[in-house]
Amino acid sequence: MQRKRPRESRLLRHAQRAAALAFPLLVLQGHGAATPAWAAAPKATAAAEPWEGYWAKSRKECRHGDGPDSKTMIDLKNSENGKPAPLYDQYENHCRVDSHATKGKATTLKLNCFEFWDDYRAKKNPRRDTVAVMPVDQDRIRINGASYVRCRK
């Protein structure tokens, strides 16, 4: 007799698959292999910071596949090889979050960025950057003054 899985587990898997189709960003895991973000670290809880999650300048861009657009992922809980590796990721802009500081509603992220995943893995040719993030409400933020909408947490 086959054992039924709890409904919540099936819904979580379905939501993860749907999100992967809608927003296929990659994060690094293991020995440099790239894995879809939803598969690398399934999150049952809400983001710790209101600006963590998946963002884009429009709902339409949230639905687009991988390519040159504004999709942005901010994940302070990301890990690589079992070690914390907070990530700020945009198209051809893969950044490790070195630190973040909040003053009022605004948070400043200090980043080490790489154009290519191979450089990111090798920590080769880093570029220092700073990003200002400010939540507007639960589904909108401003990144360096530009408005973004939440694609998913």
C-alpha positions in Angstrom: 0.0 0.0 0.0 1.4 3.4 -1.0 1.7 6.0 1.7 0.1 9.4 0.9 2.3 12.4 1.4 0.9 15.3 3.4 -0.9 17.9 1.3 1.5 20.7 2.5 4.5 18.8 1.2 2.9 18.4 -2.2 1.9 22.0 -2.4 5.4 23.1 -1.4 6.9 21.0 -4.2 4.4 22.4 -6.7 5.1 26.0 -5.6 8.9 25.3 -5.9 8.5 24.0 -9.5 6.2 26.9 -10.5 8.7 29.4 -9.1 11.5 27.7 -10.9 9.7 28.2 -14.2 8.9 31.8 -13.4 12.3 32.8 -12.0 15.2 30.5 -12.9 18.1 32.2 -11.1 21.0 30.0 -10.2 23.0 29.8 -7.0 26.2 27.9 -6.4 26.1 24.8 -4.3 28.5 21.9 -3.7 31.5 21.6 -5.9 30.7 24.6 -8.1 27.6 23.0 -9.7 24.8 25.4 -10.4 21.4 24.5 -9.1 18.1 26.4 -9.4 17.6 28.6 -6.4 14.5 26.9 -5.2 16.2 23.5 -5.1 19.3 24.7 -3.4 17.7 25.7 -0.1 13.9 25.3 0.1 12.6 27.9 2.5 9.4 27.2 4.5 9.7 30.4 6.5 9.5 34.0 5.4 12.6 36.0 4.6 14.4 37.4 7.7 14.8 40.9 6.2 11.9 42.5 4.3 14.2 43.1 1.3 15.3 39.5 1.0 13.8 37.5 -1.9 13.3 37.7 -5.6 12.6 41.1 -7.2 12.2 42.6 -10.7 11.3 46.0 -12.0 8.0 44.7 -13.3 5.7 41.6 -12.9 6.4 40.8 -16.6 10.1 40.4 -15.9 9.3 38.1 -13.0 7.8 35.7 -15.5 10.7 35.8 -18.0 13.4 33.1 -18.2 17.1 33.7 -17.7 18.4 36.6 -19.7 19.4 40.3 -19.5 16.8 41.9 -17.3 16.3 43.4 -13.9 15.6 40.2 -11.9 17.4 40.4 -8.6 17.8 37.8 -5.8 18.9 38.8 -2.3 19.5 35.8 0.0 21.4 36.2 3.3 20.8 32.5 4.1 22.6 31.2 1.0 25.4 28.8 1.7 28.3 27.2 -0.3 30.0 24.0 0.8 28.1 24.2 4.1 29.4 27.7 4.9 27.3 30.9 5.0 27.6 32.8 1.7 25.0 35.6 1.5 24.2 36.3 -2.2 23.1 39.3 -4.2 22.5 38.2 -7.8 21.5 39.9 -11.0 22.1 39.1 -14.7 25.9 38.9 -15.1 26.4 40.4 -11.6 27.0 37.7 -9.1 27.9 39.1 -5.7 28.8 37.9 -2.2 27.4 40.1 0.5 30.4 41.0 2.7 28.3 43.0 5.1 25.1 44.9 5.5 24.1 47.8 7.8 20.7 49.3 8.4 20.0 52.9 9.4 16.3 53.7 9.7 14.5 51.9 6.8 17.6 51.9 4.4 20.1 49.1 4.3 23.5 49.3 2.7 24.9 46.1 1.3 28.7 45.9 0.7 29.4 43.5 -2.1 32.2 41.6 -3.9 30.9 41.1 -7.4 31.9 39.0 -10.4 30.6 39.1 -14.0 30.8 35.3 -14.5 29.9 32.3 -12.3 33.4 30.8 -13.0 35.0 34.0 -11.6 32.7 33.9 -8.6 33.6 30.3 -7.8 37.4 31.0 -8.3 37.0 34.4 -6.5 38.8 35.9 -9.5 38.5 39.5 -10.8 36.2 40.8 -8.0 34.7 44.2 -8.2 33.7 46.1 -5.0 30.2 47.5 -5.1 27.7 49.0 -2.6 23.9 48.8 -3.0 21.3 50.7 -1.1 18.0 48.8 -0.4 14.9 50.3 1.1 11.6 48.5 1.6 8.5 50.4 0.5 6.0 47.8 1.6 5.8 44.0 1.7 5.8 43.6 -2.1 7.9 46.6 -3.2 11.5 47.8 -2.6 13.9 50.4 -4.0 17.4 49.3 -5.0 19.7 52.2 -5.6 16.6 54.4 -6.0 14.9 52.2 -8.7 11.5 50.6 -7.9 11.3 46.8 -7.8 8.3 44.4 -7.2 8.5 41.1 -5.4 8.5 38.1 -7.6 8.6 35.7 -4.6 10.2 35.4 -1.2 
